[in-house]
Structures are given as C-alpha cells and as structure tokens.
Amino acid sequence: MKKLLLSIAAVAALAFTTQAQTEKGNTMLGGNLSFLSTKANGAPKSDVSFSIVPSVGYFVSNNFAIGTGVGYTYDKVANTTVKNGSLTQAFEVAPFGRYYVALSDQFKFFGQVAVPMQFGNYKNIDVQGNTSDKLGTTTNIGVTVAPGFAFFPTKHIGIEFSVNGLEYQHAQTKVEATGAKASSNSFGLDANTFAPKLGVMFHF
C-alpha cells in the first residue's frame, strides 16, 4: 500500500509540474527571429529579409494566455536588370491570444489568434546602390489563426513547432509627395503555410 501511495504521489507531482507551465498567473517570454538572404538572376546583390519580434504573454486562466509581440522588420530587394531595388522598414506590434490543450505530460497542442500590425516606410535603391529619401509610408494590419505543438523538456522551457495558418491582411501605401493612397485586402492560407517554424518559450 505504501508503494502504491508513493506512485500516486509521483504521478500527481508530474501532472502538477506540467500543468504549472500553463496555469493561471504564469508568464511566458519568447519571440520570433528570422533572416533570409536570396539572390535573383541578374541581381548584383542579394535580397535580404530580417525580422525580430520579442513577445510576452500572461496566463489569465489555465491554458489560456494573452500577450503581445513588439519588434522590427527589414526587407531589402536588390536591383535587377529590369528594375531598381527597394527598401522597406517597419515597426511591428502583434497582440495575440493562445490556448493550450494537453496531449501528454510533456506535449501540448496550441492554437493562436494574432493581430499583427506593421507601420513603416519604403525607399528606392538605384543601380549604384544608393538609397533614396523616404518615398512613402506603409501600413499592414492583419488577423492570423495558426496551430502548433509545444514540447516541455523542463518546467520552464517550451520548444515550439508551428506553421502559418489562415490569414487576413489589409495593406495600404501612401505616397509622400502627393498623399495618394492605395490599398488592398487578402484572405486565405499564407504563402508559406507549410513552412515550419521552430521557437522557444520560457515559462515562469
């Protein structure tokens, strides 16, 4: 009987440990960091994309967290034999809500809804590589729904594997010189829906 009680206590302790990572009152810290460099035929230099968006979330109830990411994106398209290059830089804010469902003691499925918002500007790059003054501003506001899995090797670390999901995006550009605006709307699966993303979240 004593061994049985000890076994039950051990299982209960393990369950408490895994639950404690996503229980009410806890905080998680993490974010996204990406860098991509590609070179098109005829381009003297490579296209470069860079993004860093740290994020923080707070569990308002067991397994449900709300939070936001705040960061910066940089997208440089090189010159080609056909057209000049461009440079777009933006400040990003991405509030989100996330819900976890336990699959086992160490694995959890999660679904996340986010509202990423980017506010930036764009410039041209001539054939000599010189960057022009600001030509206009850009505004992108979207809603994304994405699934993922989290593996918890320890109480405070969650290794996450996720893919992009459904996305709605409203994009607007405003020309600096004339004030003219152009906008577009899109809805559907992200172009890189099945490109996996790997990340780490710290839980406290």
N, C-alpha and C positions, 0 to 999 in steps of 0.2 A: 504493500500500500504506500509506503514511504517513497519508493522509486516511482510509482505512478504519479504521486503528487508532485515530485520534483520534475517529472517530464511535462506535466501540465503547466507548471510554473514556467519552465523554459520556453514552451511554445507561446504562452501568453506574453512573456517578455519580448520574444522575437516579433510577435504581432504588434506590440506596442511600439517597438523601435521603428518598424517600417511605417506604421500609421503616423508616428510623430513627425515624420518628414513633411507631411502634407496636412497636418491638423491645424485647426483654428488658432490664430495668433502667431504662427510661424512666418518667417520671411525667406524669400529666395532671391539670389543675386546671380546674374549671368549676362547673356547678351550674344550678339552676332558680330562676327568679324569675317570679312571676305575680301579677297584680292584676286583679280583676273587680268591677265595680260595676253592679248592675241594680236597677230599681225596679218593683215589682209594683203592679197596680191597687189603689187603696185604701190603700197604704202611705204614711205621711207622710215616710219616709226610705228611702234605697236600701239594698239588701243589699250587703254588702262582703265579698269574699274576698281574702286576701293570703297568699302563701307565699314563703319564701326558704329554699332548701336548697343551700348550697355543697357541693361534693364533691371528693374527691381519689382518684385511682386509681394503682396501680403495676403495671407490666407484669412479671408473674412468668415469662412466656415470650413469644416473638414472637407478637404479635397478640392475646394474652390478658392482660387486666388484672383485678385485683380492687381493690375500694376501698369507700368509704362516703360517704354524704351525711349532714350534720347540720344541722338547721335548725328553723324555727318556722312554724306555720300559724295563721291568724286567720280566723274565719268568723262574720260578724255578719248575722243575719236580722232585718229590720225588722218593726215592728208592722204589723198589718193590721186591718181592721175586724172580723176573725173571731178572731184570737188575738194573744197577746203575742209579742214578739220573743225571740231567744236569742243568746247569745254563746258561742262555743267557741274555746278557745285550746289549742294543743298543741305539745309538743316532739317533733321527729321525728328518727329515726335510720334510715338506709336503706342497709345494706350491699348490694353488687352485684358481679356478675361479668360481664365483657363480652368478646366475641370478634369480631375484625375479619376480613373477607375482602376482599382487594384486587380491585377491578373494573377499575381502570386506574391510571395513575401518580398521579392526584390524587383518585380516588373510591374509597371503601371502604364496603361493607355491614357492618353490625354487628348482633348480637343480644345483648340484655342480659336477665339474670335478676336481680331485686332483691327484697329482703325489707324493705319499708317498715314501720316501727313508730312509732306515734304514741301519746303519753301526755299527756293533757290534762284539762281540766275544763270544765264548762258552767254558764252562769248565765242567768237570765231578764232580759228588758228590759220594763218596764211601759209603759203608754201615754204616760207623761210622759217616757220616755226614760231612766229611772233603772235602773241595773244592780243586780241583787240580789247577795247573798253567794253563794259557791260552793254550787251545789245538788248536785253530784256529780262523779265522775271518768269519763273515757272512755279506753278502750284499744282500739287498732286495730292488728292485725297481719296482714300480707298477703304474698302472693307474686305478682310480676308478670313476665310474659315479653313483651318488646317489641322490635320491629325498628326499624332506622333506617339512614340514609346519612350519611356524613361526606365533606365536600369540604375538601381541604387546599390553600389558595391559597399558603401558605408552609410552611416546615418546622415551625414552632411553633404554628400555628393550625389548628384543625379546626372548620369550620362544619357543624353537625349538623341534620338534618331527621329527625324521628321521629314515630311515632304510638303510642298506647296499644295494648296487646295483651291477651292473656288475663290474668285477674286472679282470685285467690282472696283473700277477706278475712274475718277473724274480728273482729267488733266486740263490745265489752262496755261497758256503763254500770253504774255503782254509785251509788246514791242516798246522799248524805252523811248525811241524818238517820236513815235506817233500816238502811242497809247492804245493802238489797235490790239484787240484780244481775239484769241482763237481757242476753242475748247473742244474736247472730245470725251466720250464715255465708252467704257468697255466692260464686258461681263463675261465670265467663263472660267475655264481652267487656266492657270498660269502657264506661260510658255515653257517653263521648266518644272512642270508639276511633278514629274517622276525623278527629278534630280534630287538625291537625298542630301540632307543637311545633318551635320553632327555637331552637337554642342554640349556644354557642361553647365549645370546649375548648382549653386551652393545653397544649402538649406540650413537655416538657423532658427 
